[in-house]
Amino acid sequence: MPDSKLLTETTLSGRTIAIPETRELDVFAAMLERRGATVLRCPLVAILDAPDPAPVLAWIRQFNAGGCDDLILLTGEGVRRLLGCIDRHAPELRAAFVERLASVRKVTRGPKPARALRELGLKPELAAEVPTTAGIIAALTPFDLKGRRVGVQLYGSDPNLPLREFLQQAGAEAVTVAPYVYADKAADEAVLALLERLAEGAVDAIAFTSTPQVTRLFSVADARAVQAALARTLVAAVGPVVAATLAAHGIEVRIAPTESFFLKPLTTALEAALGAKSQGSQGS
């Protein structure tokens, strides 16, 4: 009788998977490698603190002073970067920030900001059913927002005009903060080398975990070349936001978790799509 533990560890044996993840690159790679996959690491973007902490600190002071009635948290990274900015530049603001954070109505776009709140012993009062900007808007639509000051933690430096326009039309004032930015991580040569491997059909799947990764890939080479390269592999997306970005670039997403948009469910989805064939090839 085969060893079930061995089967679990080799479900992706013989498979090559490219991952452009940055922040949790080692975690994601280890999940795949434990299952026998060969991992191509090509981090496409880096996440950096806002280059000027002054506007972030000004927003935090305004928030602490009661400047927001509600707070929309688009990413878990944003929560942690706000706290990091406080710890590095104005630690005396931390206690008041956490206290105020507990008292406002918190709206989360997906599981990651909710998890970041749990690390502080807090939870959102309102969570989008679908982790997208449209999901946030749908969650807020039933509420009267007229005259309310709504803090918005932005996704990188993206101004999120659809959300801001919705708040304006609802009679609310958007008070935005951008605690981090995205920067290019991999050299263009490394990205072009990855595209070449994809175009050769040498990669079984590529797993995207954020929209800036997609943007970066298409900024390096001609769109048709990128589309042709990605057509030679199975494209995976961690969740609907990333999938929508890929679709907007003409890329079909073949692998994605159906719920709980984290690295582990994405790994499970990759196993489901790739594992059966690799196990079958082992037995041939």
N, C-alpha and C positions, 0 to 999 in steps of 0.2 A: 504494500500500500504506500503511495507516495507521501512524502513528508509535507504536510500542509504549510508549515512555516517556510520550507524551501520554495514551494510554489508561490507563496506570497512575495518572497524576496526576488523572484525571477520573472514576474509577470511582464516586465518590460525588457527582458533580456534580448539583445540583438537590435534594439531600437535606438535611434539617435534622435534626441530632442533638443532643439535650440531654445534657450530662455534669455530674453532681453531684460529680465528683472534686475534691479539694482539693490534696493534697500534690504530685501530678504533673499538675495541671490544664493547665499550658502544654504539657507534653510530649504529653499525650493529645490536646489540641485541635490541636496542630501536625500530628500524624499524620493526623487526619481532614481538616483543612483542606488538606493537601498533596494529598489525593485528591479535592478539590473540594467537600467538604461545608461547609454552613453550620453553625457550632457555637454552641449556646446554652450559655453558661457559667453554672452556678448551683451553686457550691460549697455543700454543705449542712452540712458539719461541718468543724471545725478540729481539728488534733491538737496538743495542748499537753503540755509537761512536767508531771509530777506536781506538784501545787501545793505539796507539802511534800517536799523532797528527803531529809529525815532518814530516813524509813523505807526509801527506796531505797538510801541509803548504808549503812544498817545491814545490809540484805540483802547488799549487795556485800561488806562486811567479813566477814560470816558465810560467804559463798561463798568468798572468798579464803582463809579460815582452814580450808577443808575441810568446810564445812557441808553440802555436797551431793555425793551420789554420781553423780547423773544431773541433767541439765538439759533441760527441755522448753521449746523456743522456738516460740511460736505465731505470731510475726510478725517480719519483718525490721525493722520500725519499733522493736520492743522492744529488739532488739540495739543498734541505733544510739542509742536514748535512754538505755540503760544506760551506754554509752560517753560520751555527751554529758554525763550527770550527773556521771560521774567527772571529765571534763575541766574542767567548770565549778566543781566544788565540792571535789574531792579528787584532783588529778592524780597524786599519789603512789601511788594505788591501781591505776593503769592496768596497769602491767607485771605485777603479781601477778594481776590479773583475767584478762588474756589468757593468762597461763601456766596458771592454773587452768582456764580455759575449754578449753584444749588437752587437759587431762588427764581431764576428766570425760566420761561418755558423753552425747553431745548428741543429742537427739531433735527433729526439725523437723517442723512441720505441713505445710509446703508449700515451694515454690521460693524464696520471698522470704527467710525466715530462713536458708536454705541459702546464698543469694547473699550475705547480710550476713556470714556466717561466712567465705566465700571471700575477702571483702575483707580479712579478718584472716589469710589464709593457712591457714584451718581448713576442716573439712568435718564434716557430721554422721555419727555412727556408725550412726544409725538414722533413716530417713525414712518418714513415713506414706505409704502408697500412694495414699490419698485424702486431700486436704488439709483435713481436718475434725477435730473433737474425736473423733468416732467412729473416724476413721482412726488417730489417735494411740493410742487405747485398743486398737485391733486390733493395732497394731504392738508394743505393750508386753505384750499378753496372754500370749505364749509364754514370757516371762521371769519368773523368780522375783524379786519385788520386796520380799519380806518383809525388814523391817528397814532398807531403803534410804531415804535422804533424797533426795527428788526435788524439785529446784528447778522452779518453774513460772512462766514469764514470761507474765503474763496479757495478754489482748486488751483494751486499754483498762482500764476498771475492772470489767469483767465477771468475777465470781468463778469462773466455769466450774465450777459445782457437779457436773456429771456426771463431769468428769475428776478432781476432788478426791475424789468418792465412790468412783470406781474405784480410785484409789491407796490410799485408806483400807481398802477391802475386800481389796486385795492385800497389806495389811500394811505399806505404805510410809507415810512421813511427807511430806506436801506442804509445801514451803517456797516460798510465793508472793511475787511482786514485781510491782508495777504501775508501770512507769516512765513511763507517759503516760496522758492522759485525752482524751476527746473533748468538744468544746464546740460549741455552735451557731455556724455561720458566717454563713449567709445570713439576712437579716431575714425575718420571717414574710411581709411584703408581697411580697418577691421570690419566695418559695416559692409563695405563692398565685398570683402572676402566671404562674409556670411551669405550675402545674396548669391555669390557664385556657387557656394555649397548647395544652397537651396535650388538654384537653377539646374545644377547637375543631378538633382534627385537624390542627393546623399543624405538628406535629412527627412526623417519620418514625420516630424511634427515640429511646429514652433508655437510656443505658448506665450501670448501677450497678457500682461497683467496691469497695464495702465495705458491711457490714451496717448501720453507724450511719447511712449515707445513707438507707437504707430506713426505719429507725426514725424518723429526723428528719422525713421526708416525711409519715409517718402520724401524727406528733405535732402537725402544724400544722393539718390539716383532718380532717373526718369521714372515717372509713374508707371509707364507700360512695362519697364524692365522689372520693377518691384512686383507688379501684378503677375507677370510671367513667372517670376521666381517663386512667389507664394502659391501659384497654381500647381507647382510640382510637389507640394507637401500638404499635410493636414494642418489647418490653422485652428488654434485653440484660443479662447478668450475667457478670462476669469469671471466676467459678468456682462450684463447687458449694455453698460456704457461703453466698454471696450469693443464689444461686438458691433454696436451701432457705428462707432468710429471706423472700424474696419469695413463695414458695409458701405459707408459713405465714400470709401476709397475703392469700391468695387471688389472687395475681398469677401469670399464666402467663408463664414465661420462654420467649421464642421464639428468642433468639440467645445463643449461648455457645460459647466455645472447647471443643473436645473433650479437649484436654490442654494443658499448659504455660500456666498461668493468669496471664498477664501482659497488659499493655496492647496489645502488638503482635498477639498471637493474637486478642485481642478485636476489634481493628481489622480484622483479616482476616475474622473471622466477620461483622462488620457489612458488609464489602464483599460477602461471599458472599450475604448476605441481601438487600442493597439495591442492589448494583452493577448487576446484570443489567438491572433495570427502568430505572434511570437511563440506562444506555447505550442501551437500546432506545428510550427517549423522545427521546434526542438524534438518533436517526436517522430519527424519524418526521416 
